[in-house]
Amino acid sequence: MPRLDHAPRARSGQPDWSRDGGDWPNRNCSEFWYVDGTTWHLQRRGTGPLALLLHGTGAATHSWSPLIPELEQKFEVLAVDLPGHGFTQVRRGFQPSLPGMAAELLALMKELDAAPSTIVGHSAGAAIALYVAARRQMRPDTLVSINGAFEPFSGLMRWIAPLTAKAATMGGLAAWMVSRNSAGPEGVRSLIENVGSDPDAVDARPYSVLMRQRGHIQGALRMMANWNVSSLMLDCSKVSIPALFIAGAQDRAVPPEVSERAAGRTQNGTYLEFDKLGHLAHEEAPELVAAAIKDHWDRSKAP
């Protein structure tokens, strides 16, 4: 059966459910599925229209844990660990490009017999959501982006990030260095601050768990190395469903103007900016972000 009755044993360097998942947020609604060589970790809660939640690079289902209690009042929520992240173990030979990520996700949705009514994506997760919606590989009624990473890195980061990521694929040295330097409380706090978010408003513990695992870091960096979003702004014009683009004004990872441009290029886009929030806006202020998502849904269904 594709659904496993217990978490699989992790590969060396990967987060292990028996060791690292003991107090994982929303652990009681976690499931493991084996689909075409990939073992997925996902979480499901609530009833209603299906809301698929896609986290950003370097995160996992825990990123949605503050938002899920707010959304499950209206939706059946499905959150997944993307391939190479968290407790999802990829098949050998998998290339974590944007099309590759989308293909893996589509295979999972087919196995689950799931058709999302709305897709909510954060950062790189929003890029995946836009990609599949523009190509009608999924046909949600609405789309929500939170600080969507729809453009290549600008300035110095445009060169540093891909080079660092490519180094990680050459034996994992960069992944080991990132893990070693960032896994402690101060390292995680610094990472949260560096993307413009308030470390006192974000649960740092799951990030610390993930940052201790070389495999998770390498998976995130390999994703960056294979990421090509050069066509996503053009894809916006193909999106006709109501699309909400949320941005945190303090975001230092993805400038708010990226979300504003994307909203302007979609056929039915809305831009919403929160003044005091950063890249992890949905973790800092889940009530505000959830209210915006639910209001967007209600407006899309209004006669």
ABEGO torsion letter per residue (X at the ends): XABBABBBBBBBGBBBAAAAAAABBGAAABBBBBBGGBBBBBBBBEBEBBBBBBBBBGBBAAAAAAAAAAAAAABBBBBBBBBGBEABBBBBGBBBBAAAAAAAAAAAAAAAGBBBABBBBBEAAAAAAAAAAAAGABBBABBBBBGBBABBBBEAAAAAAAAAAAAAAAGGAAAAAAAAAAABAAAAAAAAAAAGBBAAABBAAAAAAAAABAAAAAAAAAAAAABBAAAAAAAAAABABBBBBBBBAABAABBAAAAAAAAAABABBBBBBBAABBAAAAAABAAAAAAAAAAAAAAAABX
